[in-house]
Amino acid sequence: MSETLAIYGGKPAVDVSKVVNWPPINDIDEKMVLEALHQPSQARGPQNLAFEKEFAEWNGNKYALFTNSGTAALHMCLVGCGIGAGDHVLVTAYSWSSSATCILHHDAIPIFVDIDPETFLMDPDKIEAAITPRTKAIIVVQLHGLCNDMDKINAIAKKHNLKVIEDACQAHGATYKGRKAGTLGDCAAFSFNQNKCLCCGEGGMFVTDNEEIYNGAAKLWSFGETARPEQSRDYHAYALGWMYRNNEITAAYGRAQLTKYDYYFKTLRENGEYLLKNLVGTPNLLLPYAPEYAEHNWYNFNLRIDFDNMGITDPAEQVKFRNAVAAALQDEGIKASVWQRFILPEMTVFAAKNAYGMGYPWAIPGADEGVDYSLEKFPNALKYSRKHISLVQTLRAPNGLDIAEQVRQGIVKVFSNLDKIDPDRIQKILEDRRNSKK
Ligand SMILES: Cc1ncc(COP(=O)(O)O)c(C=O)c1O
């Protein structure tokens, strides 16, 4: 293997012609999707009902509703749990935007909690200090496919009479003490967008075991009605509703992928564990946290650059250097990306405290009391957002240990040559490439 980095013209570590694109499609997908296409109707029908039943059985939930996104399912969780205008909802400071915009969707106020620097998840020891008299729920994001310490969080929630909503959008099949993500709180949301371990283009699933939460969520999901479309409807909007349903072709695709999910999960587990074990000792590389209590699904395998050891302290310099390392990894043939560049309290919709205009929902009388989004409160999230790089699809089935080994070689190659990473030079290379495509 050439030691010249691929971004400077060396041979890439990964033979990308051998890497299979995500998700793998075979005759099962083709047959099931075609069947749905030839049904008399492609609006919600038997495929949706079957997908909900099969997913609920697979995951161990009593109720499930198929949605057009994970974000829709998150909004349904809020409504099912009875969250309303001016309520406060705790959520991690580092996640996808809709882990927290779903709170705004129902006129409630997000209260951010800093992350633990090792798990990258909401720090459970900082939850109680963030609870206000208006707090009604905690959104627990099972980020990167790693479950939070749910016993600890559920105990705090019970003490303060809070609902626990799982954002399990990245956590299909991940477990906590043997129990699956999506069964660990009052209700949960999954995403099936293109990048997820279980995907069907776009889509999501709302799950719960609680009938009251299910009925509340279902109302929001379909025009504020109390009946499902397959039931006898009176077409009356009993509450403000959206149209969060999905269609038959997408449901059939999701069902087909679900039949293969146990194999996908096993493969991803093997590849992730292989990297975790065989990257130990790579210079200036911090590996992801894998606690005894949880089985990671390795949705995102996270690399962190050890800036403390390297003596790079300036935040802007860290970001520039990290982006150059991510570009170098990509040129080695590894699908590496920077997952979230901003922490949630930095995002304008929250920082400006104005989602709907005129300062709403923060302008609801009393709702903004004790709400402080000052960035100094989230040092761990800020630090993490500057130094992490995510590996996603290359580790997915059917890509096996042979590809994982090539990925390992690419990571070792880049991290052993960090002294050769010249952010300005790499930025220029990327710019020249972009310009040559114009
Ligand atoms: C943690 C998390 N929450 C929520 C979502 C939203 O899912 P969707 O894109 O299906 O709306 C995503 C994915 O984008 C996610 O990663």
Ligand as a Chemical Component Dictionary entry (heavy atoms), coordinates in Angstrom:
data_LIG
# 
_chem_comp.id                   LIG 
_chem_comp.type                 NON-POLYMER 
_chem_comp.pdbx_formal_charge   0 
_chem_comp.three_letter_code    LIG 
# 
loop_
_chem_comp_atom.comp_id 
_chem_comp_atom.atom_id 
_chem_comp_atom.alt_atom_id 
_chem_comp_atom.type_symbol 
_chem_comp_atom.charge 
_chem_comp_atom.model_Cartn_x 
_chem_comp_atom.model_Cartn_y 
_chem_comp_atom.model_Cartn_z 
_chem_comp_atom.pdbx_ordinal 
LIG C1 C1 C 0 -31.327 11.360 15.453 1  
LIG C2 C2 C 0 -32.292 11.674 14.350 2  
LIG N1 N1 N 0 -33.508 12.151 14.679 3  
LIG C3 C3 C 0 -34.416 12.425 13.732 4  
LIG C4 C4 C 0 -34.159 12.231 12.401 5  
LIG C5 C5 C 0 -35.207 12.582 11.398 6  
LIG O1 O1 O 0 -35.561 11.493 10.574 7  
LIG P1 P1 P 0 -36.219 11.781 9.135  8  
LIG O2 O2 O 0 -35.118 12.249 8.241  9  
LIG O3 O3 O 0 -36.772 10.462 8.712  10 
LIG O4 O4 O 0 -37.271 12.794 9.322  11 
LIG C6 C6 C 0 -32.908 11.734 12.014 12 
LIG C7 C7 C 0 -32.549 11.484 10.606 13 
LIG O5 O5 O 0 -32.453 12.293 9.760  14 
LIG C8 C8 C 0 -31.940 11.457 13.008 15 
LIG O6 O6 O 0 -30.743 11.001 12.682 16 
# 
loop_
_chem_comp_bond.comp_id 
_chem_comp_bond.atom_id_1 
_chem_comp_bond.atom_id_2 
_chem_comp_bond.value_order 
_chem_comp_bond.pdbx_ordinal 
LIG C1 C2 SING 1  
LIG C2 N1 SING 2  
LIG C2 C8 DOUB 3  
LIG N1 C3 DOUB 4  
LIG C3 C4 SING 5  
LIG C4 C5 SING 6  
LIG C4 C6 DOUB 7  
LIG C5 O1 SING 8  
LIG O1 P1 SING 9  
LIG P1 O2 DOUB 10 
LIG P1 O3 SING 11 
LIG P1 O4 SING 12 
LIG C6 C7 SING 13 
LIG C6 C8 SING 14 
LIG C7 O5 DOUB 15 
LIG C8 O6 SING 16 
# 
